[in-house]
Amino acid sequence: MLSVLAAAACHQPPKSKLDSPGLSASAIGATAVTTSTDVTTRFALKAATFISARDSKAIGALFADDASVSLLGGSHDSHGRDGIEKLLGEFFEANAHPSLSIGRVWVSKTVSVIEFNFSGIRSGGDVAGKRVAERPFGLVGACAVTFDAAGLVRSQRVYVDLATYLGQTDPERLLASTKVRAVTTTSPASTTLLESKGTPTEARNLEVAGSFWAALEAHSVEKAMAPMADDYVYNDYAGPAALSRDETTQLVARFLASLSEFKIAAKPVNFAAGDDVITETDEIAIFRAKPLDRRVTLHGITVMHFEDGKIAKQWQYANSLELLAQLGMMPPK
């Protein structure tokens, strides 16, 4: 999301006022039940199997009757098993040969985060009044999932970049200068499963990760980049490619320069597992624009991987259409 926000600073949004602050992720409350690696992996593997089979009923059966599914930054929220099945059915009608491959999985006592690659073929035909051809898509995303006592999904918040989907399947709808990732059909890193153990190393890594977010709030590029290793790599899946430490430093500088204020409003998910720290953020930013500054609300999941006490790799999962909508820069339908 940093790359998208920094790029958006190069474009002046229209002068019309936007009142919506954006969507808000549901916080993990006291009603969340204890999760486990078994519950999480069983759900992930079954979901992957049933999506490939285009079986919306079987997928719906993995969710509680009153479950909620939110695509952060999008308009595809569903509530209840029937609503989830209906949404999936509509997606299967518009997209052929769907495939879900599971990447890394991180598990805490109350929430699990699942990385995935979602690919398929956008079906050809009449879409929004025009004739479109079949085109492949392949996206990397992540979701935060909570379960009930029966092992059914209570809530699922999905982070995947819909602008990348448009760029792969209907690039004419985006600005000519927009660059998106090439279609990918494999998991980005590994299929490692990590469970939070509450070790001293995890506690230290969590503290270091917190210093990064605090530095962003303080508008300090130097402090934000201080924990990063020399060979650090930043992978924002709303951006076109991975960035080196120097490239990320320049990006963070542009990001902060485009804002008069940046605040982490909430961290619905924030835990360490092994050498990784996983954080879901609700962010409020005041975007410098003429004639008036724009307040935007952003959401994302960030994973930081530590080596020798330094952040060696960082992955971010977000939906850049959330930002574009609030800046009045949404692609035409």
Buried (B, 14 or more C-beta within 10 A) or exposed (E): BBBBBBBBBEEEBEEEEBEEEBBBBBEBEEEBBEBBBEBBBBBBEBBBEBBBEBBBEBBBBBBBEEBBBBBBBBEBBBEBBEBBBBBBBEBBEEBBEBBBBBBBBBBBBBBBBBBBBBBBBBBEEEBEEEEBEEBBBBBBBBBBBBBBEEBBBBBBBBBBBBBBBBBBBBBEBBEEEBEBBEBBBEBBBEEBBBBBEEEEEBEEBBEBBBEBBEBBBEBBBEBBBBBBBEEBBBBBBBBBEBBEBEBBBBBBBBBBEBBBEBBBBBBBBBBBBBBBBBBBBBBBBBBBBEEEBBBBBBBBBBBBBBEEEBBBBBBBBBBBBBBBBBBBBEBEE
